[in-house]
Each structure stands twice: as structure tokens, then as C-alpha cells.
Amino acid sequence: MRRTSAWITFVAVAGLFCRPAQAQDALRPERTQELWAAASVTGLAPWAFKDLLGERYRRLVLNGEIGYRSADNFFAGRQVYVDLGGRYKINKWLRLGTEYRYAIRNSGTNRQRLGIIADLDKKIGRMELGYRFIFQRNYLGANRAQNLFRNRISVDYNIPKWKLDPEFSFEFFTLSNNQGLSYIGTRYRLGTSFSPWKGHRISPGIVYDRDRNVAFPVYRTIWSIDYRIDLR
């Protein structure tokens, strides 16, 4: 009888400690809606590079971008950023490049990041498959920084006699720190692109961004639109 009473007491006390822990683990992600807008310009490098690169001069392409991202309210700005970068075409399916971003945030903590990029693409019939790898170093302010590995796979399909061809991509985000690698998020995008004039391209889409394995996860539904000008 004493042993039975002791076990009952132990189970009751353990249950009191376990129930708060279970309630704490069931943290629901925050859900937000955002707007991302960007305008970019692509062009060849200055003529000074022509003497250096010779016939390979047209393989080097520079780009600049300015963008806006809202908070959970479309009209509440979260950040404005400027991107500068370039790509060099190794062959018909591989491009290597780098990019730098400076972001002005309404929180008062501006951020910078530097990325090394590898782009691959392959056309199979009317389908274009793409893969992009980025090693990204984020400078978060207050002497804080983080390393990210980003892997994106994209599929575009060319519909005959139709200007709004579908574009789909999904991207995985992996954080690297002194504890190793941690998968922290996935981003899906479904959109299209069309060219109203030669050298101009507009790309609207919807993005689903999902945090994983972080303390305070956020699920974002993002309406995006990009406007690109190609000066080549």
C-alpha cells in the first residue's frame, strides 16, 4: 500500500510539472501580410573592363536595385534597401556573382549583407529549370552577424501564344553558427512575368514565407512586384 501511494503521489506531482511545459511548447506562429516592391537596372560593365576582359567583356553584367518592404500593414514600411552586384557568365548554364545590400529599417537598426552567388539554369523543351546557391553574411548591428546558406529551385514554363507564363520556386534557408547547421525557413513563390516594352519586364507574384526551428516563428503571406530594366 505504501508503494502504491508513493507511485500515485509521484505521478500527480510529475503531471503538475509537465502540463505547463506542454502549454509553453504549443507556441503558434504569428501570421502577417506584407508587400514587397522592387525596381532594378541591369547593364554591362564600364568600358574600362573591355581591355581587361577582351571578348569576354559581355559576360560581365552589373545590376542595381532599390526595394521597399512593408510590415504587417501594407502601408507601414519596414525597410527600404539598395542592392549592388554583378554576375559573370562562366558558360551557357553557369553564372557566378556577388551582391551587397544596405537596408534602412524603421526599427532604427540598419542592416547590411554580403552574398556570394552561383546560378545554374537549363532549358528542357518549354520548361526552364533553375538552381541558385547563396552564401550570405548578414550584419545585424550591435556587432552581431550571422551566416546563411540559401538554396533555391525554380521551374518556369513557356505556354504557347500566352504572355503570362507561370513561374514557381521554393527556397530553403540554413543558418550556420557555432552549434552547427540549422534549417530555419522555407520560401515559396508563384508568379509570372511579362514584357510591356523591349528591355522592360514586370514580375508580379505571391510569396509564402515560413519560419522553422526559431523561438518566435512567423508565417508571412507576401504580395510582390518587381520592375526590371535591361540596358544591354
LINUR-V616246 format. One record per residue. N is the residue number from 1. RES is the residue in three letters. PSI is psi in whole degrees, -180 to 180 (999 if undefined). D_CENTER is the distance of its C-alpha to the mean C-alpha in Angstrom with 2 decimals. Layout:
BEGIN
n=<N/N>
res=<RES/RES>
psi=<PSI/PSI>
d_center=<D_CENTER/D_CENTER>
END
This chain:
BEGIN
n=<1/2/3/4/5/6/7/8/9/10/11/12/13/14/15/16/17/18/19/20/21/22/23/24/25/26/27/28/29/30/31/32/33/34/35/36/37/38/39/40/41/42/43/44/45/46/47/48/49/50/51/52/53/54/55/56/57/58/59/60/61/62/63/64/65/66/67/68/69/70/71/72/73/74/75/76/77/78/79/80/81/82/83/84/85/86/87/88/89/90/91/92/93/94/95/96/97/98/99/100/101/102/103/104/105/106/107/108/109/110/111/112/113/114/115/116/117/118/119/120/121/122/123/124/125/126/127/128/129/130/131/132/133/134/135/136/137/138/139/140/141/142/143/144/145/146/147/148/149/150/151/152/153/154/155/156/157/158/159/160/161/162/163/164/165/166/167/168/169/170/171/172/173/174/175/176/177/178/179/180/181/182/183/184/185/186/187/188/189/190/191/192/193/194/195/196/197/198/199/200/201/202/203/204/205/206/207/208/209/210/211/212/213/214/215/216/217/218/219/220/221/222/223/224/225/226/227/228/229/230/231/232>
res=<MET/ARG/ARG/THR/SER/ALA/TRP/ILE/THR/PHE/VAL/ALA/VAL/ALA/GLY/LEU/PHE/CYS/ARG/PRO/ALA/GLN/ALA/GLN/ASP/ALA/LEU/ARG/PRO/GLU/ARG/THR/GLN/GLU/LEU/TRP/ALA/ALA/ALA/SER/VAL/THR/GLY/LEU/ALA/PRO/TRP/ALA/PHE/LYS/ASP/LEU/LEU/GLY/GLU/ARG/TYR/ARG/ARG/LEU/VAL/LEU/ASN/GLY/GLU/ILE/GLY/TYR/ARG/SER/ALA/ASP/ASN/PHE/PHE/ALA/GLY/ARG/GLN/VAL/TYR/VAL/ASP/LEU/GLY/GLY/ARG/TYR/LYS/ILE/ASN/LYS/TRP/LEU/ARG/LEU/GLY/THR/GLU/TYR/ARG/TYR/ALA/ILE/ARG/ASN/SER/GLY/THR/ASN/ARG/GLN/ARG/LEU/GLY/ILE/ILE/ALA/ASP/LEU/ASP/LYS/LYS/ILE/GLY/ARG/MET/GLU/LEU/GLY/TYR/ARG/PHE/ILE/PHE/GLN/ARG/ASN/TYR/LEU/GLY/ALA/ASN/ARG/ALA/GLN/ASN/LEU/PHE/ARG/ASN/ARG/ILE/SER/VAL/ASP/TYR/ASN/ILE/PRO/LYS/TRP/LYS/LEU/ASP/PRO/GLU/PHE/SER/PHE/GLU/PHE/PHE/THR/LEU/SER/ASN/ASN/GLN/GLY/LEU/SER/TYR/ILE/GLY/THR/ARG/TYR/ARG/LEU/GLY/THR/SER/PHE/SER/PRO/TRP/LYS/GLY/HIS/ARG/ILE/SER/PRO/GLY/ILE/VAL/TYR/ASP/ARG/ASP/ARG/ASN/VAL/ALA/PHE/PRO/VAL/TYR/ARG/THR/ILE/TRP/SER/ILE/ASP/TYR/ARG/ILE/ASP/LEU/ARG>
psi=<-41/-40/-41/-43/-38/-42/-41/-43/-42/-46/-40/-43/-41/-37/-37/-36/-31/-33/-45/-36/-40/-39/-35/-36/-26/57/119/140/148/141/128/162/133/166/127/128/142/149/131/157/133/138/172/162/162/156/-21/-27/-16/-39/-32/-41/-21/-128/-17/7/-42/-6/-19/120/132/153/152/147/142/135/163/137/131/169/-152/-11/132/-32/3/102/134/-40/154/134/161/129/139/135/-175/158/144/127/110/-48/-167/-12/-4/133/138/146/-174/159/152/136/137/123/128/118/145/-12/-11/-10/94/154/156/157/152/132/147/129/142/124/130/143/151/129/130/101/-125/3/139/120/139/151/133/128/135/129/120/127/115/130/110/3/164/40/29/143/159/154/133/143/126/131/119/135/133/151/120/143/130/108/127/135/36/125/-25/74/138/144/127/139/154/144/139/137/126/124/136/124/-168/-8/0/-152/141/125/116/-3/162/144/126/143/134/123/-162/173/147/155/103/-31/161/130/-2/141/133/132/96/156/173/137/136/117/124/121/147/144/39/163/-43/83/149/133/118/136/118/127/123/151/130/141/121/139/127/111/2/999>
d_center=<62.75/61.50/58.82/57.73/57.56/55.55/52.92/52.69/52.21/49.51/47.51/47.85/46.63/43.68/42.71/42.73/40.27/37.93/37.53/35.79/33.39/32.46/31.97/29.65/27.45/26.96/24.32/22.67/19.03/18.74/17.74/16.51/16.03/14.11/14.12/11.66/13.72/13.59/16.37/16.37/19.31/19.76/23.07/25.20/25.93/29.13/32.42/33.03/30.66/32.86/35.71/33.49/31.67/34.45/33.70/30.13/29.44/27.65/25.16/23.55/21.30/20.01/17.55/17.01/14.87/15.50/13.46/14.26/12.67/15.25/16.18/17.68/20.03/18.99/21.43/20.62/18.34/15.97/14.89/15.53/13.95/15.15/13.57/16.10/15.88/17.65/17.92/21.09/22.14/23.84/25.14/24.59/21.71/20.01/18.42/17.65/16.29/14.98/13.32/14.12/12.84/15.24/14.41/17.46/17.21/20.00/20.42/22.04/19.88/18.09/15.33/14.69/12.50/13.44/11.78/13.72/12.56/14.44/14.29/16.78/18.07/21.29/23.28/25.48/27.75/25.90/22.67/19.99/17.93/14.99/13.27/10.80/10.94/9.66/11.73/10.48/13.21/12.65/15.90/16.23/19.79/23.11/22.91/19.94/17.22/14.93/13.69/10.54/10.49/7.55/9.21/8.51/11.73/12.70/16.14/17.82/21.44/24.08/26.60/29.98/31.18/28.13/25.81/22.96/21.64/19.09/15.60/13.73/10.69/9.39/6.99/8.47/7.92/11.35/12.99/15.98/18.93/22.73/22.74/20.88/17.66/16.16/13.72/12.00/9.64/8.68/6.79/9.34/10.01/13.61/14.90/17.31/18.35/21.79/23.71/26.31/27.73/27.68/24.86/22.95/20.13/18.71/15.78/15.73/13.81/13.08/9.96/10.70/8.68/11.01/11.82/14.20/16.96/16.62/19.60/18.53/15.96/14.44/13.85/12.27/13.37/11.82/13.82/12.25/14.35/14.07/17.32/17.80/21.09/22.16/25.21/26.16>
END
